[in-house]
């Protein structure tokens, strides 16, 4: 145990998975990566598809992840 505490049981379960070497969600592209959360796997899969669904309204740059776009927009 690392001593971390969580209010919600699901957050504890996700955290416990992070201590494991491999997560239960494996990338279907056979890149060898595994993830502890399904949403992290979905986010990772855009690295294989080249999909860039998040577009800046000011300069038309595109990003794979929404957090990358938001970080970019703070610089305008």
HELIX and SHEET records of a PDB file:
HELIX    1   1 UNK A    9  UNK A   19  1                                  11    
HELIX    2   2 UNK A   38  UNK A   49  1                                  12    
HELIX    3   3 UNK A   66  UNK A   73  1                                   8    
SHEET    1   A 2 UNK A  25  UNK A  26  0                                        
SHEET    2   A 2 UNK A  34  UNK A  35 -1                                        
SHEET    1   B 2 UNK A  54  UNK A  55  0                                        
SHEET    2   B 2 UNK A  62  UNK A  63 -1                                        
END                                                                             
